[in-house]
Amino acid sequence: MESRLPSLPWEVLYMIIDQVRCQHCQSVLSRACKSFHSHLTPRVWETLQIVELLRNEQHQHMDARGRCAESHSLRLPVPETDEHANLETPRLPGQLYDNGPQVIFPHLLVVLSTMIRTPKLRQYVKHLRIRRTYWWGKPPYPLDKKSLTDLQIIAGRNVELANGVLRAVRDAAGDSSGAQRWIRDLSIPNSGNAYLAVMLSILSGKLLSLDVLEGGALEANRPQDARTLMFEWLRYQDPGKRFDTSRFSSLERLVIRYHSEHWQSQIMKPQAPFKFISRFSNAHDLTIHGGNLQHPPRGFRFNLCPSIRRLELDSCVFEHDFTDLEVILDRLPTLVTLCIVFDRRTYVDHEDVSPIPRPTALLPDLLMDVLAIRGDTLQNLTIGLKKPEGLPWFPVDEYAEQSLKDFTKLKRLHIDDGLYSACNGDDFEFDCQLTNALPPQLEELRLMIDTEFSSRPHETMIHLLNHMKSHVPGLQRLIVDADWKWLRKNTKAVLELEELCEEQDVECIVLRNGVQGSYVPPDAPLEDLQPWQRTAARTRKDWRDLLVM
């Protein structure tokens, strides 16, 4: 049995582990397989998701699995936690990450305590996701402090944790004033930022990806949580260690998500993610979701970021003329992949008024002109627009037809067909503007079809293959992404497109999308996307990979 268990697929082994709920069963299994823990531990700790500061005392109920996990310092996988503790309701393993088993350790102080008691576990943590670091609900500590220090009380009366935190602080900040300020902040009730800084300091050397939700607080009177969270740790470091290359030396991907209810206050430090990632040579992938990138009062202040190869800006707020985006792109000299996905909240005309929701499709000429700043380096480009309910759609003008051709090295283009197809009204003559604008080096084109605003994207593709193929001689793949209703309505045209692709030696993949808006970020579940019943993608195992830029 000892030799057979490690050879089992991880999914099977995880199912076995998931059913082990008592200490006796664990002991039996451990004796049966001495290498059990050596195989289990690295995988369990590879990915961490933290959704709260500390366990809520108001919820006293705990099942057998919870009691078992509690007695073992939460070293067992915890597939779900209290509903109140999440901004995003945790789901069962297999639906949140694509890196190792999907394990949720929900409480920051519990995880931190385990890390301090067992330092060897730190080397296994590769992916860290933070969703909340403050307390929501009844205070987790008594009002009567008795003989304990503030730090020990906040740490759940765990003296060992408190002492370990102090050691980590002194190691990270040295003897500078930053250490004293850090310790003082640790004694403030509900100071999750300070504890997160400790967590980042002890894990920073091994992390490959870091995913943080900024502005996790729901109260309007907590602007500090709405503006900065993970970047608070920088201010605790002394000048000598703040730029220590050993910190985050392995970090490859940084994801910053902003709380949608607090986007206005994020105008204070829009350059913070860029300033942070510019210090680390291995960090090549930056994603900002829901951030306000409008110019701060004193303008952007961050150096060139030569390591960033991929930038994703999803549902961000820009200036009306995209001058803020222009500044950002100008500081990313080696950018290869750019993904921009807009929603209804686009820009603000004046600081004293509410934002004016307009789809960015109203300004495609300005957008494309700004993006052309990196036209000589970009190889992959996604331009998506989330459905602007109740708002008009205007086609691109003639000026923008030339703009895509400025992308001399562009090989992959994923775009909402409505941005370039003038198919929405009788006032415009359909002339396949997208096919006229395609860059000459293009190898892959994916049209993301919005049924309500687009009616004839297949005609665009047919026109391209029949009359414009010589303009894109390297075209290898066409991807048509639509919902089932559209496919049923246009079955004949889609079949014609597939036959034409076969004649032109171009691979054609037709997808039926179960949700409106088909942009696929790297960590998104793809259950809603399926190959159409007649497409060749059924036999292609890597067709899903083609959807991610």
TORBA-209432 format. One record per residue (C-alpha): x, y, z; residue number from 1. Coordinates in nm, 4 decimals, padded with zeros to 6 digits. Each point is the difference from the previous one (the first is absolute). Layout:
% TORBA-209432
X:Y:Z:NUM
...
***
This chain:
% TORBA-209432
00.0000:00.0000:00.0000:1
00.2873:00.2338:00.0785:2
00.1332:-00.0261:-00.3534:3
-00.3395:00.0270:-00.1688:4
-00.1398:00.3133:00.1656:5
00.2568:00.2525:-00.1326:6
-00.0565:-00.1292:-00.3525:7
-00.3698:00.0850:00.0066:8
-00.1135:00.3039:-00.2001:9
-00.0179:00.3078:00.2181:10
-00.3755:00.0319:-00.0571:11
-00.0527:-00.3482:00.1434:12
00.2393:00.0575:00.2865:13
-00.1729:00.3271:00.0803:14
-00.3356:-00.1783:00.0189:15
00.1502:-00.2443:00.2486:16
00.1494:00.2802:00.2078:17
-00.3261:00.1904:-00.0099:18
-00.1795:-00.2887:00.1719:19
00.2527:-00.0315:00.2814:20
-00.1731:00.1913:00.2785:21
00.1365:-00.1333:00.3268:22
00.3405:-00.0241:00.1590:23
-00.0160:-00.3791:00.0271:24
-00.0599:-00.0421:-00.3741:25
00.2826:00.2359:-00.0797:26
00.2304:-00.1966:00.2249:27
-00.0957:-00.3282:-00.1671:28
00.0531:00.1436:-00.3467:29
00.3323:00.1522:00.0994:30
00.1250:-00.3337:00.1319:31
-00.1164:-00.1702:-00.3186:32
00.1934:00.2456:-00.2150:33
00.3053:00.1652:00.1505:34
00.0392:00.2310:-00.2973:35
-00.3602:00.1193:00.0273:36
00.0825:00.3320:00.1647:37
00.2963:00.0705:-00.2234:38
-00.2269:-00.0249:-00.3038:39
-00.2932:00.1777:00.1593:40
00.1557:00.3014:00.1679:41
00.1569:00.1793:-00.2993:42
-00.3180:-00.0308:-00.2044:43
-00.2310:00.1122:00.2780:44
00.2035:00.3121:00.0735:45
00.0809:00.0892:-00.3593:46
-00.3027:00.2286:-00.0352:47
-00.1513:00.2000:00.2854:48
-00.3125:00.2116:00.0008:49
-00.0645:00.2230:00.3001:50
-00.3436:00.1532:00.0377:51
-00.0043:00.1372:00.3537:52
00.2166:00.1139:00.2907:53
-00.1137:-00.2544:00.2576:54
-00.2679:-00.2621:00.0599:55
-00.3350:00.1516:00.0988:56
-00.0901:-00.0880:00.3578:57
-00.3700:00.0569:-00.0759:58
-00.0102:-00.3249:-00.1951:59
00.0731:-00.2707:00.2534:60
-00.1237:-00.2933:-00.2060:61
00.2670:-00.2192:-00.1510:62
-00.0311:-00.3353:-00.1683:63
00.2256:-00.2977:00.0600:64
00.2282:00.1010:-00.2840:65
00.0331:00.3488:00.1453:66
00.0880:-00.1317:00.3465:67
00.2531:-00.2343:-00.1527:68
00.1544:00.2796:-00.2034:69
00.0005:00.2262:00.3062:70
00.1948:-00.2538:00.2019:71
00.2573:-00.0233:-00.2768:72
00.0473:00.3749:-00.0476:73
-00.2084:-00.0005:-00.3182:74
00.2526:-00.2071:-00.1882:75
-00.2805:-00.1863:-00.1703:76
-00.1673:00.1509:-00.3049:77
-00.3029:00.2134:00.0875:78
-00.2292:00.0134:-00.3045:79
-00.2432:00.2544:00.1383:80
-00.0380:00.2435:00.2892:81
-00.2565:00.2275:00.1614:82
-00.1993:00.1895:-00.2583:83
00.0397:00.3294:00.1849:84
00.3764:-00.0185:-00.0378:85
00.0016:00.0320:-00.3747:86
-00.0428:00.2670:-00.2567:87
00.0110:-00.2863:-00.2451:88
-00.1784:-00.3094:00.1280:89
00.2558:-00.2842:00.0115:90
-00.0729:-00.2912:-00.2245:91
00.1031:-00.3614:00.0056:92
00.3554:-00.0920:-00.1013:93
00.0652:00.0137:-00.3706:94
-00.1848:00.3226:-00.0752:95
00.2219:00.2781:00.1333:96
00.3534:-00.0622:-00.1200:97
00.1941:-00.1837:-00.2645:98
00.3095:-00.0417:00.2174:99
00.0001:-00.3156:00.2086:100
-00.2865:-00.1056:00.2258:101
-00.2514:00.2725:00.0748:102
00.0548:00.0466:00.3714:103
-00.1526:00.2818:00.2029:104
00.1565:00.1038:00.3294:105
-00.2434:00.2772:00.0878:106
00.1491:00.1696:00.3063:107
00.3113:00.2143:-00.0239:108
00.1067:-00.0323:00.3645:109
-00.0473:-00.3780:-00.0008:110
00.2137:-00.0389:-00.3102:111
00.2601:00.2405:00.1340:112
00.0141:-00.1885:00.3287:113
00.0543:-00.3288:-00.1816:114
00.2738:00.1550:-00.2133:115
00.1805:00.1282:00.3077:116
-00.0267:-00.3297:00.1889:117
00.1078:-00.2012:-00.3059:118
00.2434:00.2110:-00.2062:119
00.0656:-00.2782:-00.2526:120
-00.3548:00.0416:-00.1335:121
00.0906:00.3414:-00.1397:122
00.2050:-00.1526:-00.2793:123
-00.3076:-00.1745:-00.1421:124
-00.2183:00.3100:-00.0433:125
00.0184:00.1076:-00.3645:126
-00.3341:00.1749:-00.0544:127
-00.1597:00.2342:00.2528:128
-00.3446:00.1518:-00.0373:129
-00.1249:00.2582:00.2507:130
-00.3658:00.0969:00.0126:131
-00.0449:00.1673:00.3387:132
00.2291:00.0836:00.2919:133
-00.2312:00.1862:00.2355:134
-00.2590:-00.1279:00.2452:135
-00.3672:-00.0067:-00.0997:136
-00.2483:-00.0423:00.2839:137
00.0448:-00.0335:00.3752:138
00.3550:00.0813:00.1250:139
00.1998:-00.3221:00.0362:140
00.1734:00.1155:00.3188:141
-00.1315:00.0799:00.3518:142
-00.0321:00.3573:00.1190:143
00.1810:-00.0925:00.3229:144
00.3652:-00.0338:-00.1019:145
00.1102:-00.1363:00.3396:146
00.3754:-00.0648:-00.0102:147
00.0334:-00.0519:-00.3753:148
00.1466:00.2519:-00.2406:149
-00.2085:00.1463:-00.2790:150
00.1914:-00.2057:-00.2539:151
-00.0691:-00.3230:00.1873:152
-00.3693:00.0824:00.0284:153
-00.0357:00.0824:-00.3692:154
00.1862:-00.3225:-00.0749:155
-00.2703:-00.1986:00.1737:156
00.1860:-00.0304:00.3336:157
00.2701:-00.1924:-00.1844:158
00.3211:00.1052:00.1716:159
00.2091:-00.2139:-00.2344:160
-00.1504:00.1760:-00.3000:161
00.0570:00.3418:00.1546:162
00.3664:-00.0757:00.0676:163
00.0463:-00.1450:-00.3472:164
-00.1543:00.3084:-00.1560:165
00.2397:00.2231:00.1932:166
00.2965:-00.2040:-00.1202:167
-00.1205:00.0221:-00.3599:168
-00.0472:00.3755:00.0333:169
00.3497:00.0584:00.1346:170
00.1477:-00.2212:-00.2697:171
-00.1846:00.1851:-00.2759:172
00.0287:00.3567:00.1257:173
00.3187:-00.0133:00.2033:174
00.0500:00.2525:00.2791:175
-00.1479:00.2857:-00.1977:176
-00.2969:00.2106:00.0987:177
-00.1986:-00.2119:-00.2422:178
00.0171:-00.2922:00.2438:179
-00.1454:00.2071:00.2829:180
-00.2756:00.1357:-00.2228:181
-00.0707:-00.3507:-00.1202:182
-00.0262:-00.1387:00.3547:183
-00.2243:00.2885:00.0989:184
-00.2311:-00.0705:-00.2929:185
-00.0132:-00.3675:00.0930:186
-00.1526:00.1008:00.3329:187
-00.2865:00.1904:-00.1612:188
-00.3267:-00.1982:-00.0101:189
-00.0920:-00.1279:-00.3440:190
00.3384:00.0864:-00.1497:191
00.0144:-00.2637:-00.2689:192
00.2345:00.2056:-00.2176:193
00.2792:-00.0285:00.2537:194
-00.0436:-00.3761:00.0312:195
-00.0118:-00.0335:-00.3767:196
00.3320:00.1835:-00.0102:197
00.1441:-00.2668:00.2299:198
-00.1394:-00.2745:-00.2217:199
00.1464:00.1554:-00.3136:200
00.3368:00.0457:00.1685:201
00.0404:-00.3641:00.0978:202
-00.1373:-00.1381:-00.3291:203
00.1390:00.2526:-00.2462:204
00.3055:-00.2001:-00.0990:205
-00.1959:-00.2973:-00.1409:206
-00.3233:00.1432:-00.1413:207
-00.0635:-00.0450:-00.3719:208
-00.3350:00.1800:-00.0088:209
-00.1742:00.2466:00.2280:210
-00.3688:00.0853:-00.0341:211
-00.1361:00.2710:00.2307:212
-00.3391:00.1656:00.0320:213
00.0449:00.3683:00.0830:214
-00.2831:00.1859:00.1660:215
-00.1434:-00.3084:00.1644:216
-00.1823:00.2037:00.2633:217
-00.3696:00.0509:-00.0502:218
-00.0309:00.3023:00.2263:219
00.0343:00.3407:-00.1607:220
00.1952:00.1289:00.3007:221
00.2936:-00.2322:-00.0590:222
00.1757:00.1769:-00.2886:223
00.3374:-00.1462:00.0952:224
-00.1239:-00.3429:-00.1061:225
-00.1515:00.1432:-00.3156:226
00.3250:00.1578:-00.1160:227
00.2941:-00.2136:00.1043:228
00.0336:-00.3424:00.1500:229
00.2915:-00.2101:-00.1151:230
00.2240:00.2996:-00.0671:231
-00.0162:00.0987:00.3651:232
00.2757:-00.2475:00.0740:233
00.2501:00.2131:-00.1915:234
-00.0229:00.2857:00.2456:235
00.1079:-00.2277:00.2851:236
00.3325:-00.0860:-00.1632:237
00.3110:00.2009:00.0726:238
00.1737:00.1578:-00.3028:239
00.2627:-00.2724:-00.0079:240
-00.2492:-00.2855:-00.0212:241
-00.2789:00.1707:-00.1900:242
00.1791:-00.0662:-00.3278:243
00.1538:-00.3297:00.1045:244
00.0111:-00.2147:-00.3139:245
-00.0640:-00.3153:00.2033:246
-00.3530:00.1187:00.0709:247
-00.2422:-00.1325:-00.2612:248
00.2960:-00.1150:-00.2053:249
-00.2085:-00.2866:-00.1418:250
-00.3222:00.1959:-00.0559:251
-00.1265:-00.0417:-00.3560:252
-00.3634:00.1116:00.0119:253
-00.1689:00.2779:00.1973:254
-00.3792:00.0443:00.0024:255
-00.1595:00.3025:00.1650:256
-00.3781:00.0083:00.0260:257
-00.1832:00.3084:00.1211:258
-00.3329:-00.0070:00.1786:259
-00.2628:00.1329:-00.2367:260
-00.1698:00.2115:00.2671:261
00.3164:00.1982:00.0749:262
00.1413:00.0752:-00.3426:263
-00.0285:00.3792:00.0521:264
00.2527:00.0059:00.2847:265
00.2501:-00.2030:-00.2000:266
00.0946:00.3138:-00.1885:267
00.2532:00.0703:00.2752:268
00.2622:-00.2566:-00.1020:269
-00.0674:-00.1518:-00.3424:270
00.3715:-00.0416:-00.0613:271
00.0555:-00.2183:00.3095:272
-00.0128:-00.3394:-00.1793:273
00.2489:00.1201:-00.2607:274
00.2366:00.1419:00.2621:275
-00.0157:-00.3285:00.1867:276
00.0588:-00.2332:-00.2931:277
00.2725:00.2149:-00.1574:278
00.2372:-00.1056:00.2804:279
00.0036:-00.3675:-00.0932:280
00.1665:-00.1291:-00.3134:281
-00.1939:-00.3281:-00.0234:282
-00.3483:00.1525:00.0279:283
-00.1264:00.0017:-00.3584:284
-00.3803:-00.0223:00.0390:285
-00.2123:00.2777:00.1541:286
-00.3805:-00.0008:00.0230:287
-00.2065:00.2895:00.1343:288
-00.3702:-00.0672:00.0372:289
-00.2438:00.2825:00.0669:290
00.2585:00.2660:00.0796:291
-00.0226:00.3735:-00.0540:292
00.2964:00.0939:-00.2189:293
-00.0884:00.3647:-00.0454:294
00.2823:00.2451:00.0602:295
00.0620:00.0730:00.3682:296
00.0422:00.3698:00.0906:297
00.3788:-00.0178:-00.0358:298
00.0062:-00.2348:-00.2956:299
00.1450:-00.3466:-00.0389:300
00.3296:-00.0610:00.1720:301
00.1548:-00.3360:-00.0730:302
00.3047:-00.1126:-00.1904:303
00.0206:-00.2109:-00.3124:304
-00.1206:-00.3568:00.0464:305
00.2200:-00.1928:-00.2450:306
-00.0949:-00.3399:00.1421:307
-00.3753:00.0236:-00.0691:308
-00.0883:-00.2070:-00.3053:309
-00.3724:-00.0340:00.0628:310
-00.2439:00.2676:00.1220:311
-00.3692:-00.0596:00.0626:312
-00.2330:00.2906:00.0808:313
-00.3481:-00.1312:00.0690:314
-00.2909:00.2380:00.0718:315
00.2311:00.2872:00.0892:316
-00.0909:00.3691:-00.0031:317
00.1940:00.2258:-00.2385:318
00.0127:00.3646:-00.0973:319
-00.2338:00.0914:-00.2843:320
00.2940:00.0347:-00.2416:321
00.2013:-00.2969:00.1354:322
00.2983:00.2201:00.0885:323
00.0500:-00.2069:00.3154:324
00.0190:-00.3179:-00.2072:325
00.2470:00.1735:-00.2285:326
00.2285:00.0768:00.2954:327
-00.0170:-00.3603:00.1198:328
00.0817:-00.1520:-00.3385:329
00.2868:00.2408:-00.0447:330
00.1658:-00.1529:00.3081:331
-00.0325:-00.3616:-00.1166:332
00.2636:-00.0269:-00.2742:333
-00.0067:-00.3802:-00.0378:334
-00.3744:-00.0615:00.0199:335
-00.1033:-00.2964:-00.2164:336
-00.3566:-00.0811:00.1121:337
-00.2663:00.2601:00.0775:338
-00.3576:-00.0786:00.1099:339
-00.2450:00.2866:00.0474:340
-00.3586:-00.0766:00.0916:341
-00.2403:00.2883:00.0587:342
-00.3308:00.0153:00.1761:343
-00.2578:00.2766:00.0320:344
00.2060:00.2077:00.2436:345
00.2531:00.1658:-00.2263:346
00.0896:00.3525:00.1041:347
-00.0943:00.3063:00.2034:348
-00.0378:00.3424:-00.1592:349
00.0568:00.1860:00.3262:350
00.1190:-00.1017:00.3449:351
-00.3044:00.1534:00.1713:352
-00.2593:-00.1959:-00.1951:353
-00.0966:-00.3621:-00.0251:354
00.1616:-00.2148:-00.2704:355
-00.1662:00.0023:-00.3390:356
-00.0473:-00.3603:-00.1139:357
00.0805:-00.0309:-00.3672:358
00.1336:-00.2945:-00.1925:359
00.3494:00.0626:-00.1243:360
-00.1152:-00.1039:-00.3456:361
-00.1019:00.3630:-00.0357:362
00.3691:00.0903:-00.0142:363
00.1770:-00.2808:-00.1902:364
00.2061:00.2389:-00.2095:365
00.1572:00.1582:00.3099:366
00.0489:-00.3385:00.1619:367
00.1736:-00.1566:-00.2986:368
00.2191:00.3047:-00.0434:369
00.1195:-00.0302:00.3602:370
00.0546:-00.3761:-00.0230:371
00.2177:00.0531:-00.3058:372
00.2687:00.1329:00.2365:373
00.0967:-00.3633:00.0495:374
-00.0845:-00.0997:-00.3550:375
00.3601:-00.0966:-00.0704:376
00.0170:-00.2492:00.2908:377
-00.3525:-00.1390:00.0495:378
-00.0533:-00.3508:-00.1302:379
-00.3268:-00.0800:00.1802:380
-00.2917:00.2394:00.0452:381
-00.3437:-00.0388:00.1568:382
-00.2549:00.2814:-00.0196:383
-00.3229:-00.0975:00.1706:384
-00.3116:00.1901:00.0949:385
-00.2406:-00.1258:00.2615:386
-00.3607:00.0399:-00.1008:387
-00.1085:00.3663:00.0379:388
-00.3658:-00.0517:00.0864:389
-00.2321:00.2632:-00.1404:390
00.2794:00.2011:-00.1592:391
00.0479:00.0639:-00.3722:392
00.2749:-00.1579:-00.2068:393
00.1911:00.2005:-00.2555:394
00.2351:-00.1457:-00.2602:395
00.3599:00.0959:-00.0468:396
00.0736:00.2870:-00.2344:397
00.2272:-00.0069:-00.3039:398
00.2941:00.1428:00.1951:399
00.0248:-00.3112:00.2165:400
00.0063:-00.2351:-00.2984:401
00.3679:00.0726:-00.0421:402
00.0872:-00.0178:00.3698:403
00.0126:-00.3806:00.0318:404
00.2468:-00.0124:-00.2864:405
00.2405:00.1933:00.2202:406
00.0437:-00.3176:00.2056:407
00.2749:-00.1377:-00.2179:408
00.0736:-00.3065:00.2173:409
-00.3534:-00.0904:00.1053:410
-00.0641:-00.3736:-00.0407:411
-00.3069:-00.0668:00.2166:412
-00.3043:00.2285:00.0125:413
-00.3066:-00.0618:00.2156:414
-00.2612:00.2679:-00.0494:415
-00.3702:00.0719:00.0413:416
-00.1286:00.0029:-00.3534:417
-00.2219:00.2973:00.0786:418
00.3048:00.2218:00.0365:419
00.0660:-00.0232:-00.3714:420
-00.3147:-00.1283:-00.1685:421
-00.2484:00.2692:-00.1002:422
-00.2979:-00.2326:00.0208:423
-00.2180:00.1673:00.2592:424
-00.2205:00.2331:-00.2022:425
-00.1224:00.1062:-00.3400:426
00.2052:00.3193:00.0110:427
00.3259:-00.1795:-00.0709:428
00.1025:-00.1969:-00.3017:429
00.1514:-00.3362:00.0838:430
00.3498:-00.0012:-00.1452:431
00.1914:-00.2417:00.2228:432
00.2146:00.2628:00.1645:433
00.1761:-00.2576:00.2164:434
00.1370:-00.1886:-00.2986:435
00.1408:00.3245:-00.1378:436
00.1800:00.0707:00.3269:437
00.1677:-00.3330:00.0766:438
00.3792:00.0110:00.0467:439
00.2029:-00.1927:-00.2597:440
00.1729:-00.2391:00.2438:441
-00.3230:-00.1291:00.1556:442
-00.0175:-00.3757:00.0608:443
-00.3093:-00.0313:00.2196:444
-00.3263:00.1965:00.0068:445
-00.2730:-00.0579:00.2559:446
-00.3342:00.1778:-00.0235:447
-00.1969:00.0239:00.3245:448
-00.3580:00.0420:-00.1133:449
-00.2632:00.1977:00.1873:450
-00.3314:-00.1193:-00.1414:451
-00.1890:00.3165:00.0869:452
00.2370:00.2420:-00.1693:453
00.1491:-00.2119:-00.2775:454
-00.1806:-00.1828:-00.2769:455
00.2438:-00.0905:-00.2764:456
00.3523:-00.0710:00.1314:457
00.0108:-00.3200:-00.2056:458
-00.0320:00.2159:-00.3098:459
00.3079:00.1867:00.1160:460
00.1939:-00.3258:00.0109:461
-00.1335:-00.1243:-00.3323:462
00.0900:00.3327:-00.1573:463
00.3473:-00.0277:00.1491:464
00.0622:-00.3464:-00.1420:465
-00.1499:00.0723:-00.3411:466
00.1451:00.3419:-00.0686:467
00.2586:00.1039:00.2601:468
00.2041:-00.3138:00.0698:469
00.2990:00.1466:-00.1821:470
00.0083:00.2831:00.2570:471
00.0632:-00.2507:00.2813:472
00.1998:-00.2773:-00.1685:473
00.1033:-00.1554:00.3316:474
-00.3548:-00.0525:00.1312:475
-00.0213:-00.3477:00.1531:476
-00.3057:00.0038:00.2250:477
-00.3461:00.1548:00.0265:478
-00.1980:-00.0270:00.3242:479
-00.3676:00.0929:-00.0002:480
-00.1420:00.0285:00.3520:481
-00.3801:00.0348:00.0243:482
-00.2930:-00.1167:00.2072:483
-00.2263:-00.2891:-00.0960:484
-00.2803:00.2271:-00.1177:485
00.2250:00.1705:-00.2525:486
00.1430:-00.3290:-00.1245:487
-00.3448:-00.1454:-00.0604:488
-00.1039:00.3096:-00.1919:489
00.3134:00.0042:-00.2162:490
00.0743:-00.3708:-00.0376:491
00.0139:00.0118:-00.3792:492
00.2427:00.2913:-00.0056:493
00.2236:-00.1599:00.2625:494
00.0179:-00.3223:-00.1994:495
00.0908:00.2030:-00.3067:496
00.2739:00.1700:00.2005:497
00.1424:-00.3332:00.1151:498
00.0049:-00.1379:-00.3535:499
00.1702:00.3135:-00.1253:500
00.2603:-00.0241:00.2772:501
00.0749:-00.3566:-00.1027:502
00.0499:00.1085:-00.3601:503
00.2321:00.2828:00.1080:504
00.1938:-00.2275:00.2399:505
-00.1067:00.2079:00.3002:506
-00.1002:-00.1701:00.3234:507
-00.3523:00.0948:00.1086:508
-00.1236:-00.0366:00.3575:509
-00.3608:00.0858:00.0803:510
-00.0950:00.0321:00.3668:511
-00.3409:00.0229:00.1565:512
00.0150:00.2245:00.3011:513
-00.2545:-00.0420:00.2763:514
00.0501:00.3459:00.1491:515
-00.0032:00.3488:-00.1435:516
00.3500:00.1389:-00.0298:517
00.2533:-00.2677:-00.0812:518
00.3325:00.1465:00.1073:519
00.1977:-00.2724:00.1761:520
00.2617:00.1041:00.2592:521
00.2797:-00.2472:00.0799:522
-00.1510:-00.1237:00.3281:523
-00.3646:-00.0152:-00.1095:524
-00.1996:-00.3248:-00.0082:525
-00.0919:-00.0929:-00.3552:526
-00.3056:-00.2129:00.0665:527
-00.2202:00.2450:-00.1904:528
00.2018:-00.0292:-00.3205:529
-00.0511:-00.3058:-00.2186:530
00.1019:-00.0812:-00.3566:531
-00.2862:00.0076:-00.2444:532
-00.1258:-00.3453:-00.0928:533
00.1372:00.0158:-00.3561:534
00.3319:00.1711:00.0632:535
00.3357:-00.1680:-00.0213:536
00.0837:00.1267:00.3495:537
-00.1638:-00.3144:00.1384:538
00.3135:-00.1924:-00.0912:539
00.2468:00.2676:00.1031:540
00.1023:-00.0435:00.3625:541
00.1520:00.3454:00.0438:542
-00.2868:00.2034:-00.1473:543
-00.0763:00.1612:00.3368:544
00.3554:00.1313:00.0245:545
-00.0582:00.1976:-00.3181:546
-00.2602:00.2133:00.1787:547
00.2425:00.1399:00.2563:548
00.2348:00.2794:-00.0904:549
***
